[in-house]
Amino acid sequence: MHDGILIGEGVVLDARPASFVTRALGALLDALVTVLGTIGLLMLVGLAVEDLNEQWLRAGGIALVVLVLVAAPVTVETLSRGRSLGKLVTGVRVVRDDGGPVRVRHALIRALLGVLELWVTMGGVGLIASLANARGKRLGDMVAGTYVIRVRGGRGWSVPLSMPPELAAWAATADIRRLPDGLALAARQLLDRAPRLAPSSRAALADEIAGRVEPYVAPAPPPGTSAESFLHAVLHERRDRELARGLHERGRAAEQAAALHRLPYAIPDPPA
């Protein structure tokens, strides 16, 4: 099976870098959007102000450059988890070297170096760096620890995960370590394809993948547990725990945000 990355959106990411042509097309689309956006902002500013001295015009120009070339790309790339408009159209995404989503730090480094290698040099530095790197990284990717991969698909699973009743108690108390992305994807693909496989191939693949998953689970499942039931139980419990952890983190972030918005020194907020 092909090794890929399964993200929380249910999308399978191909771990291989996107092709140079795809990356270049996405960059050109982003550049076109940036140029059109800049022209639009200049027209709005020109209509809003009339008489400004040279100093204010220079300051406004610097602010506009920072907004268009740094602030906007960082915001879009962070909120979209590595997918600008050009990348969305071409079906690629920026991820960290470990396959995780990019954060503000990664997007900021990419944007700052992008001003030099994409805009100041008209893409020349980025082109040379990308062709010279095995993963097609430009300088911003090398410093930020990111690269561009293609999104292979967003199809849902035809066979849902289910918890075998006889394994529910065991799974609830089992210590399930984090599975490598490729192994988790291989197990999920097997369960999805199992009804369409020949019985002998189905059993052999299930035994092989269950054997690879078992070192990450303790204690071992009850004797006599089938390989497919074991995989269903592990993936089902893993999904539920990740969901619960995500909801907990979201609740804690909401509590921290609420605390930050309260007045200091325990003074109650004024009534609305």
N, C-alpha and C positions, 0 to 999 in steps of 0.2 A: 504494500500500500504506500501511497505517496505521503510523505511527511509534511504536515501543514500545521497551521495555527488556528485554533478555534477560539473566537472571541465571544464576549458576552452577548453580542448582538445576534448570535446564531449564524455568523458569516464565517466561511472558511477562507483563511488567507493563505495563499501559496507562499511558502517560505523562500522561494527563489526570487531574486531581484527582478523588477519589471524591466522590460527591454528598453534600450536607449531611445528608440523611436517613440515609444509610449510616454516615457518621461519627458522627452523633448516636446511632444505635442501638448502634454498637460502644462508644461512651463510656458509655452507660447500662449495658450488659452488664458492662463493666469496673468501673463504680461498684458494681453489685450484688455482684460477686465480692469487691470490696474491703470492702464493708460486712459481708458474711457472714463473710469471713475475720477481720475485726476482732472481730466478736462471738464467733467461735470462740476466738480468742486470749484475749479477756477471760475467757471461761469457764474456759479452761485455767489462766490466771494466778490466777483466783479460787480454783480448787481447789488450786493449788500453794502459795499463801501464805495466811496467816491474819491475823496481827497485824503490820501495818506502820504506821509513823508517817506523818504527812502528807507529810513531805519525801521519803520513799522512794516514796510513791504518786505524787507529782508528777513525780519523775524517771522513774519507770516509765511514766507516761502520755506524757511527751515522747518517750521511747525508742520506745514503741509507735507513736506518730504518725509518727516518722521512718521506722520500719521499714515501715509499711503504705503511707504516701503517697509515700515517696521511694525507699528501698532496694529494695523489692520491684518497683515498676514499672521502675526502672532496670535491675535484673538481668534481668527477663523480656524487656524490649524489646531489650536488648543481645544476649542469648543467642538470641533468636528472630529476630534481624535485622529488628526493627520490627513484630513481630506478637504482640500480646497476645491473650488469650483472646477478647475482644470483637472484635478485628480479624480473628482467624482465623475466627470464626463468620460475620462479615459480608463476608469476602473482600477485605479491604483490608490495606495495609501502609504503614508510615512509611518514607520514604526521604529521602536528602539531596536538595538542590535539583538536583544533577547526576545523580541517579538511583542513586547508590551506597548501600550499606547504612549504617544509623546506627551510631555508635560510642557508647562510654560517655559521652563529652562531650555528644553530642546528646541522649541519653536523660536525662542528669542535668539539663540545662537545661529540657527539656520537663517533667520531673517537678517541679522546684522551682517553676517558674512555674505549673504545673498546680495546685499547692496553693492559689495565690491565685485563679486564674481559673476553676477548676472546683469547688473545695471551699469556700473562704471565701465566694465570691460565688454559690455554688450554680449554677455554670455560666453566670452572666449575662455576665461579661466575655468568656469564651470564645465564647459565642453571638454577641455583637456583633462581636467581632474576626473570627470566621469568616465571618459574613455580609458584612462590609465588605471582605474580601480576595478577590481574583480566584481564588486557588487554595484558598480555604477555610481559610487558616491561622489558628490561634489564636496568642496572644502567644508561647507557648512555641515554636511552629514558626517564627515570624518571627525570634526571637533565635537559635535553634539552626540555622536554615538548612535546615529540613525541611518536608515536606508529606505528605499522605496520598493514596495512589493505590490503585486497585483492581487486584487480581490477575485478569487476563483468562482465565487457564487454565493447566493443567499438563500438557497433552497432549504426548506425545512425538512425535518426527518419524517419518514413515512411510518416508522415504528416508534411509538413513544416509550420512554423509559418507564419501567414499573418496578415496584419493590415487591419481591416475592414474600408472601406473608410469613413463611417459615424462617426468613432471614431478617425480618424487621427488627427484632430484639437484638440480634447480633450486630447488625449494621449501626444501630443507634449508639452502641458503646464501643465500637471498633475504632482503632486509631488509624485513620486514613491519611497518609502523607500526600503531599502534592504530587500528582502524576505529571510526567513530562508531557508537553503539549502533543507531540507526535504520537505517544502511546495512548493518551486519552482519545485522540481523534481516531486512531486505528480501532480501538475498542468500540467507539460509538458507530463507526462505519460498519463494523462487523455485525453489530446488533441490528442495524438498519437493513443490511443485505441478507441476513440469515435466512429469512423465509424463501429467498430466491436461489439459495445455494443448494448444491447436492448434499445429501445427508453426510456423506463421508468427508467432503471438504468443509462443511459447516462444523462438524465435530472437531476436525483437526485444527482449523483456524481458531475456534473457541478455546481449545486446550492450550494452544501456543500463546495466545494473547493473555489468557487468564494466568498462565505461568509467569508472564512478564509483569503482570499487575500485582501478583500475590506478594512480592517482596515489599511493596509499599503499604500493605495492610497487615495489621496485627490486632488481635490474634487471627489465625487462619479461620476460614468459614467452617461450620459444622461438617463432620464427615458425611460423605455422600452427596454434597452439594454439586450440582452440575456447573460446568464452566460458564454457560450463558446466564444462569441464575446468579452466579457470583458476580459477573460483570454488570448485570442489571442492578444488583444491590449496591455495588460500589459506586457506579456512576450516578445512580439515583440519590444516594446519600451525599455524595460529593456535591451534586448540584444543589440540594437543599441546604447544605451547610454554607456554600458560597452565597446563596441567596440571603440566608439569615445574616451572614456576616456583612453583606452589602447593605441590608436594611438597617443593621445596627450602626454601621459607619455613617449612613445617611442621617439617622436620628441623632447621633452624637454631633455631627456637623451642624444640624439645625439647632441643637441646644447651644452650641458654641456661638453660632451666629446671633441667636436671640440674646445671649449674655453680653455680647459685644455691643448690642444696640441699646442695652439698658443704661440708665444714668449711673454715674459712679457713686461710691460711698453708700450703697444700699438705699438710695433715695428712690421711691417708687416712681414709675413712669406716670406722667400726667394723664388724666383720663382723656379718651378720644373725643 
